[in-house]
């Protein structure tokens, strides 16, 4: 059986920050300028701000519920049935963005 490895909030923040910077430098400029043209900087700033907001949200949830996983946190906060529905609505846009990214 695999051992469970937990990372701290600081490690998670560093991991997401470095990944975001790396993907921003390599992939995102071409994709954004293809759609937004000269207004690409606005889309980039909005993406960075929303990414930072998500990281802050997940780290604060991790501090509030240090022993729970994301699905368990969602069910505890929203209730058993509604928590699963909310998680589906959170996962669906991520799935769509991955499909769009890999079919470009």
C-alpha positions in Angstrom: 0.0 0.0 0.0 1.2 3.5 -0.8 2.2 5.8 2.0 0.3 9.0 2.1 2.5 12.1 1.8 1.1 15.4 2.9 2.6 18.7 1.9 2.4 21.9 3.9 0.6 25.1 2.8 3.9 26.8 2.1 5.1 23.9 -0.1 1.7 23.9 -2.0 1.9 27.7 -2.5 5.5 27.4 -3.9 4.6 24.5 -6.2 1.6 26.3 -7.7 3.5 29.6 -8.0 6.4 28.0 -9.8 4.1 26.0 -12.1 2.1 29.1 -12.9 5.1 31.1 -13.7 6.5 28.3 -15.9 3.3 27.8 -17.9 2.8 31.5 -18.2 6.1 32.0 -19.8 6.0 29.0 -22.1 2.4 28.3 -23.2 0.0 31.1 -22.3 1.3 34.1 -24.4 0.5 32.4 -27.7 -2.9 31.2 -26.6 -4.0 34.5 -25.1 -2.8 36.7 -28.0 -4.6 34.4 -30.5 -7.9 35.3 -28.9 -7.4 38.7 -27.2 -4.9 40.3 -29.6 -3.8 43.7 -28.1 -5.9 43.2 -25.0 -4.0 40.1 -24.0 -2.4 41.8 -21.0 -5.9 42.3 -19.4 -6.7 38.6 -19.8 -3.3 37.6 -18.3 -3.8 39.9 -15.3 -7.2 38.4 -14.7 -5.8 34.9 -15.0 -3.0 35.6 -12.5 -5.4 37.3 -10.0 -7.9 34.4 -10.1 -5.1 31.9 -9.8 -3.7 33.6 -6.7 -7.3 33.8 -5.3 -7.7 30.0 -5.7 -4.3 29.3 -4.1 -5.3 31.5 -1.1 -8.7 29.8 -0.9 -7.2 26.3 -1.0 -4.5 27.1 1.5 -6.9 28.7 3.9 -9.2 25.6 3.6 -6.2 23.4 4.2 -5.4 25.3 7.4 -9.0 25.1 8.6 -9.3 21.4 7.9 -5.8 20.0 8.1 -6.8 16.3 8.2 -9.4 16.3 5.4 -9.0 15.9 1.6 -10.6 18.4 -0.8 -13.7 16.1 -1.4 -14.1 15.6 2.3 -13.8 19.4 3.0 -16.4 20.1 0.4 -18.8 17.6 1.8 -18.3 18.9 5.4 -18.8 22.6 4.3 -21.7 22.1 1.8 -23.3 18.9 3.0 -23.1 15.4 1.7 -25.2 15.6 -1.5 -24.8 19.3 -2.3 -21.0 19.0 -1.7 -20.7 16.4 -4.4 -22.8 18.5 -6.8 -20.7 21.6 -6.1 -17.5 19.5 -6.7 -18.8 18.4 -10.1 -19.4 22.0 -11.0 -15.9 22.9 -10.0 -14.3 20.0 -11.8 -16.2 20.4 -15.1 -14.6 23.7 -16.1 -11.1 22.3 -15.3 -11.9 19.3 -17.5 -13.1 21.6 -20.3 -10.0 23.8 -20.2 -7.8 20.7 -20.3 -9.7 19.4 -23.3 -9.4 22.7 -25.1 -5.7 23.0 -24.3 -4.8 19.6 -25.6 -6.9 19.9 -28.8 -5.4 23.2 -29.9 
